[in-house]
């Protein structure tokens, strides 16, 4: 095959590879944002988004749950702005027979995260004492009165007073700004967790604000991109084989 014959093949190859790379880099065009309480777990000293709803997780004795109220989309996870170990949080809370201790970090977020610019309560840490089978929602009750709808934690200690996982169409510059770390006052008292009643309403399901959409969107985008890449490579191979056969016939 001559250089002149190879030139079109190279051009097609370049175009197809460019299309494949573009497909891999394309993300969701419009990611919905929500105002909600995010649920996290401390793993190896770092916050990780919980893979299940708080009413489906039974935290172990010695673990730490984290909660953060914020406005975020599926590409912008807002972790609690402070980290504290179980030893730091529960040092002043003695172990009790037949009970478990779970550390809690509650971050009420920034004024920019609220619906009306209200200044939220200060972040706090506390050590919850609960029954061994208490869920993370039950443990959270140690932080104050909860408003729970269809498994979704809507308010902690009365904050916020209204709304529950509502969609936010326009994010302000302040809401988009990066977080600044905060200081936590370690607890000196021993809160006791009690099971939380879950009222039945028409609120959105627990996974709606962040967890499920984040995973589904990224998975769908990646799958589509790899399919495109595979088809592009198959097209390249078929094109090269066809041109090679044609050249062989002409040279025969």
C-alpha positions as CSV (number, residue, x, y, z in Angstrom):
1,X,0.0,0.0,0.0
2,X,1.5,3.4,-1.0
3,X,1.8,6.5,1.1
4,X,-1.0,8.1,-0.9
5,X,-3.3,5.2,-0.1
6,X,-2.5,5.3,3.6
7,X,-3.2,9.0,4.0
8,X,-7.1,8.7,3.9
9,X,-6.8,5.8,6.4
10,X,-4.8,8.0,8.7
11,X,-7.4,10.8,8.4
12,X,-10.3,8.5,9.2
13,X,-8.4,7.0,12.1
14,X,-7.7,10.5,13.5
15,X,-11.4,11.5,13.2
16,X,-12.6,8.3,14.9
17,X,-10.2,8.5,17.7
18,X,-11.0,12.2,18.3
19,X,-14.7,11.3,18.5
20,X,-14.0,8.5,20.9
21,X,-11.9,10.7,23.2
22,X,-14.6,13.3,23.1
23,X,-17.2,10.8,24.1
24,X,-15.2,9.7,27.1
25,X,-14.8,13.3,28.3
26,X,-18.5,14.3,27.9
27,X,-20.4,14.6,31.2
28,X,-24.0,15.3,32.0
29,X,-25.1,18.5,30.4
30,X,-27.3,19.6,33.2
31,X,-26.8,18.2,36.7
32,X,-29.7,18.9,39.0
33,X,-28.9,20.4,42.4
34,X,-30.7,19.7,45.7
35,X,-30.9,21.2,49.2
36,X,-30.7,18.3,51.6
37,X,-29.0,16.5,54.5
38,X,-26.2,14.3,53.3
39,X,-25.3,11.2,55.2
40,X,-21.6,10.1,55.6
41,X,-19.5,7.6,57.5
42,X,-16.0,8.0,58.8
43,X,-13.7,5.5,57.1
44,X,-9.9,5.5,57.8
45,X,-10.2,9.1,59.1
46,X,-12.0,10.3,55.9
47,X,-15.6,11.0,55.2
48,X,-17.3,8.7,52.7
49,X,-20.8,9.0,51.3
50,X,-23.0,6.3,52.8
51,X,-24.0,3.7,50.2
52,X,-27.4,3.1,51.8
53,X,-30.0,5.3,53.5
54,X,-29.6,6.0,57.2
55,X,-32.7,4.0,58.1
56,X,-31.0,0.9,56.4
57,X,-27.6,1.1,58.2
58,X,-27.0,-0.2,61.7
59,X,-23.7,1.5,62.8
60,X,-21.3,-0.5,64.9
61,X,-20.1,0.5,68.4
62,X,-17.1,2.8,67.9
63,X,-18.1,4.1,64.5
64,X,-18.7,7.7,63.5
65,X,-21.6,9.1,61.4
66,X,-21.5,12.5,59.7
67,X,-24.3,14.7,58.5
68,X,-24.1,17.8,56.4
69,X,-26.8,20.2,55.2
70,X,-25.9,21.8,51.9
71,X,-26.9,22.6,48.3
72,X,-25.1,20.4,45.8
73,X,-25.5,18.6,42.6
74,X,-24.4,15.0,41.7
75,X,-20.8,16.2,40.8
76,X,-20.3,18.3,44.0
77,X,-20.4,16.3,47.2
78,X,-20.4,18.4,50.3
79,X,-18.8,16.6,53.2
80,X,-19.0,17.7,56.8
81,X,-16.5,20.5,57.2
82,X,-14.8,19.0,60.2
83,X,-13.6,15.5,61.1
84,X,-13.3,14.0,64.6
85,X,-12.4,10.4,65.6
86,X,-14.6,8.2,67.9
87,X,-12.0,8.6,70.6
88,X,-12.2,12.3,70.5
89,X,-16.0,12.4,70.4
90,X,-16.8,9.7,73.0
91,X,-13.9,10.1,75.4
92,X,-16.1,11.6,78.1
93,X,-18.9,9.1,77.5
94,X,-18.4,5.8,79.4
95,X,-19.5,2.5,77.8
96,X,-22.7,1.0,79.0
97,X,-23.6,-2.7,79.1
98,X,-26.1,-3.6,76.4
99,X,-25.7,-0.3,74.6
100,X,-23.4,1.0,71.9
101,X,-21.7,4.3,71.4
102,X,-21.6,6.1,68.0
103,X,-19.9,9.4,67.3
104,X,-21.9,12.1,65.5
105,X,-20.7,15.1,63.6
106,X,-23.5,17.4,62.6
107,X,-22.7,20.2,60.2
108,X,-25.7,22.5,59.6
109,X,-24.0,24.1,56.6
110,X,-23.6,27.7,55.6
111,X,-26.0,30.6,55.2
112,X,-25.6,30.1,51.5
113,X,-26.9,26.6,51.8
114,X,-30.2,27.7,53.3
115,X,-33.2,28.5,51.2
116,X,-33.5,32.1,52.5
117,X,-30.0,32.9,53.7
118,X,-30.8,32.1,57.3
119,X,-27.7,31.7,59.5
120,X,-27.7,28.0,60.5
121,X,-26.7,26.6,64.0
122,X,-23.0,26.0,64.6
123,X,-21.6,22.5,63.7
124,X,-21.4,20.2,66.6
125,X,-20.1,16.7,67.7
126,X,-21.7,14.4,70.2
127,X,-21.5,10.8,71.4
128,X,-24.8,9.0,71.1
129,X,-25.7,6.0,73.3
130,X,-28.2,3.7,71.7
131,X,-29.4,0.1,71.5
132,X,-27.2,-2.3,69.5
133,X,-29.8,-2.6,66.8
134,X,-30.4,1.2,66.4
135,X,-30.1,2.5,62.9
136,X,-28.2,5.6,61.9
137,X,-31.5,7.5,61.8
138,X,-32.2,6.3,65.4
139,X,-28.7,7.4,66.5
140,X,-29.2,10.8,64.9
141,X,-32.1,11.5,67.2
142,X,-29.5,12.2,69.9
143,X,-28.8,15.4,68.1
144,X,-32.4,16.7,68.6
145,X,-35.8,16.4,67.1
146,X,-35.9,14.9,63.6
147,X,-38.2,15.5,60.8
148,X,-38.2,12.4,58.6
149,X,-40.3,11.7,55.6
150,X,-40.3,8.4,53.7
151,X,-36.9,7.5,55.1
152,X,-35.4,10.9,54.1
153,X,-34.0,13.0,57.0
154,X,-35.5,16.5,56.3
155,X,-34.5,18.3,59.5
156,X,-32.1,17.8,62.4
157,X,-32.8,19.6,65.6
158,X,-35.5,21.5,63.8
159,X,-33.3,22.7,61.0
160,X,-34.4,23.6,58.4
161,X,-37.9,24.4,59.5
162,X,-39.4,23.7,56.0
163,X,-38.6,21.9,52.8
164,X,-37.3,18.4,52.2
165,X,-34.7,17.6,49.6
166,X,-36.0,20.3,47.3
167,X,-34.5,20.8,43.8
168,X,-32.6,24.1,43.3
169,X,-32.5,25.4,39.8
170,X,-30.1,28.3,40.2
171,X,-27.1,28.1,42.5
172,X,-25.7,31.3,43.8
173,X,-22.0,32.0,43.6
174,X,-21.8,31.7,47.4
175,X,-23.4,28.3,47.3
176,X,-20.9,27.2,44.7
177,X,-17.9,28.5,46.7
178,X,-15.5,26.0,48.2
179,X,-16.0,25.1,51.9
180,X,-13.9,26.4,54.7
181,X,-13.0,24.0,57.5
182,X,-14.7,24.7,60.9
183,X,-13.8,23.9,64.5
184,X,-15.9,21.4,66.5
185,X,-16.5,21.7,70.2
186,X,-16.1,18.2,71.6
187,X,-19.0,17.0,73.8
188,X,-19.0,16.8,77.6
189,X,-22.5,15.3,78.0
190,X,-24.0,11.9,77.1
191,X,-27.0,12.2,74.7
192,X,-29.3,9.2,74.5
193,X,-30.7,8.2,71.1
194,X,-34.3,7.1,70.8
195,X,-36.0,5.4,67.8
196,X,-37.4,7.9,65.3
197,X,-41.0,7.6,63.9
198,X,-41.2,8.0,60.2
199,X,-44.3,9.9,59.0
200,X,-45.9,8.9,55.7
201,X,-45.9,11.8,53.2
202,X,-45.4,12.4,49.5
203,X,-41.8,13.6,50.0
204,X,-39.1,12.4,47.7
205,X,-37.4,9.0,48.5
206,X,-34.2,8.9,50.5
207,X,-31.8,8.3,47.6
208,X,-33.2,11.1,45.4
209,X,-31.1,14.1,46.4
210,X,-27.6,12.7,45.8
211,X,-26.6,9.1,46.2
212,X,-28.5,7.2,43.5
213,X,-28.4,10.0,40.8
214,X,-24.7,10.4,41.3
215,X,-24.0,6.8,40.7
216,X,-26.5,6.2,38.0
217,X,-25.4,9.3,36.0
218,X,-21.7,8.5,36.1
219,X,-22.3,4.8,35.3
220,X,-24.6,5.6,32.3
221,X,-22.2,8.1,30.9
222,X,-19.2,5.8,31.2
223,X,-21.0,2.9,29.6
224,X,-22.2,4.9,26.7
225,X,-18.7,6.3,26.2
226,X,-17.1,2.9,26.1
227,X,-19.7,1.6,23.7
228,X,-18.8,4.4,21.3
229,X,-15.1,3.7,21.7
230,X,-15.7,0.0,20.9
231,X,-17.7,0.8,17.8
232,X,-15.1,3.3,16.7
233,X,-12.3,0.8,17.0
234,X,-14.3,-1.9,15.2
235,X,-15.0,0.6,12.4
236,X,-11.3,1.4,12.1
237,X,-10.3,-2.3,11.9
238,X,-13.0,-3.0,9.2
239,X,-11.9,0.0,7.2
240,X,-8.2,-0.9,7.3
241,X,-8.9,-4.5,6.3
242,X,-11.1,-3.4,3.4
243,X,-8.5,-1.0,2.1
244,X,-5.7,-3.6,2.5
245,X,-7.7,-6.2,0.5
246,X,-8.5,-3.6,-2.2
247,X,-4.8,-2.7,-2.5
248,X,-3.8,-6.4,-2.7
249,X,-6.3,-7.0,-5.6
250,X,-4.9,-4.0,-7.5
251,X,-1.3,-5.2,-7.0
252,X,-2.1,-8.8,-7.9
